[in-house]
Amino acid sequence: MSYRAEYGSLLEDIAKDADVIAMKYFRADGMRVDRKSDGTAVTQADRAVEEMARAKVAASGLALDVLAKRWVEHKASRRVPRRRD
């Protein structure tokens, strides 16, 4: 099975939902912004998109994890699917 056939629909759904979430926060007043130890920002929108993506991946049953913006700081072990086609 190709990468697109196996993961494409899920990833497209996540991208569409991420767009809706991000636009909800775009230029919003009072959006919470946290700072990582390196000074880069992690916004409320970042956290909302990550939460949605993790929920969709978990519900899909596919062997796929979410690599999030905060991943590098947490040094968590994550599997990233390899392209097979």
C-alpha positions in Angstrom: 0.0 0.0 0.0 1.3 3.5 -0.9 2.0 6.1 1.7 -0.8 8.3 0.3 -3.3 5.5 0.3 -2.4 4.5 3.9 -2.1 8.0 5.5 -3.4 10.5 2.9 -7.0 10.8 4.1 -6.1 11.2 7.7 -3.3 13.7 7.1 -5.6 15.8 4.8 -8.3 15.8 7.5 -5.8 16.9 10.1 -4.5 19.7 7.8 -8.0 21.0 7.1 -8.9 21.0 10.8 -5.6 22.6 11.7 -6.4 25.4 9.2 -9.8 26.0 10.9 -8.2 26.1 14.4 -5.3 28.4 13.3 -7.7 30.9 11.7 -9.7 31.0 14.8 -6.7 32.3 16.6 -5.2 34.5 13.8 -4.8 38.0 15.1 -6.9 37.2 18.1 -6.7 39.4 21.1 -5.5 37.8 24.3 -4.1 34.6 22.8 -1.8 32.9 25.3 1.8 32.6 24.3 4.3 30.5 26.3 8.0 30.5 25.8 10.2 27.5 25.5 13.6 27.4 27.2 15.2 28.5 23.9 12.9 31.6 23.8 10.7 30.4 20.9 6.9 30.8 21.2 4.3 28.1 21.7 0.9 29.6 21.2 -2.5 28.6 22.3 -3.2 27.8 18.6 -0.1 25.5 18.5 -1.4 23.6 21.5 -5.0 23.3 20.1 -3.7 22.0 16.7 -1.5 19.5 18.5 -4.3 18.2 20.7 -6.6 17.8 17.7 -3.9 16.0 15.6 -3.1 13.6 18.5 -6.8 12.8 19.0 -7.3 12.1 15.3 -4.2 9.9 15.0 -5.2 8.0 18.1 -8.7 7.4 16.8 -7.4 6.3 13.4 -5.7 3.1 14.7 -2.8 3.7 12.4 0.8 3.2 13.6 1.6 6.9 13.4 2.6 9.4 16.1 2.4 13.2 16.1 5.7 15.1 16.0 4.8 18.5 17.6 6.5 21.8 17.9 7.3 21.1 21.5 8.9 17.7 20.7 12.5 18.8 20.5 12.4 20.4 24.0 10.8 17.3 25.5 13.2 14.9 23.7 10.4 12.4 23.5 10.8 9.3 21.4 8.5 9.4 18.4 8.1 7.0 15.5 7.9 8.8 12.1 6.4 6.7 9.3 8.8 5.9 6.5 7.7 6.5 2.9 7.3 3.2 1.2 6.5 4.1 -2.4 
